[in-house]
């Protein structure tokens, strides 16, 4: 029997903090429609993700994948850096 492949959710967002060791905070933006007024609202969710090589910098656009809980509120792992942020 072949093992069933687990479908894990993927998220794409911007790194807003990399001050922790092997952890980055990523802001994921999504659009939702207001149920009454039908206006499109932008919602932001901050997620902590595991960055094994400490390679992400602030402003980078990264792709994350859902994984087992690594700490109390870290349940994602950085898979790849899609684009580098500006170096200010």
Rosetta blueprint (number, residue, H / E / L):
1 X L
2 X L
3 X L
4 X L
5 X L
6 X L
7 X L
8 X L
9 X L
10 X E
11 X E
12 X E
13 X E
14 X E
15 X E
16 X E
17 X E
18 X L
19 X L
20 X L
21 X L
22 X L
23 X E
24 X E
25 X E
26 X E
27 X E
28 X E
29 X E
30 X E
31 X E
32 X E
33 X E
34 X L
35 X L
36 X L
37 X L
38 X L
39 X L
40 X E
41 X E
42 X E
43 X E
44 X E
45 X E
46 X E
47 X E
48 X E
49 X E
50 X E
51 X L
52 X L
53 X L
54 X L
55 X L
56 X L
57 X L
58 X L
59 X L
60 X L
61 X E
62 X E
63 X E
64 X E
65 X E
66 X E
67 X L
68 X L
69 X L
70 X L
71 X L
72 X L
73 X L
74 X E
75 X E
76 X E
77 X E
78 X E
79 X E
80 X E
81 X E
82 X E
83 X E
84 X L
85 X L
86 X L
87 X L
88 X L
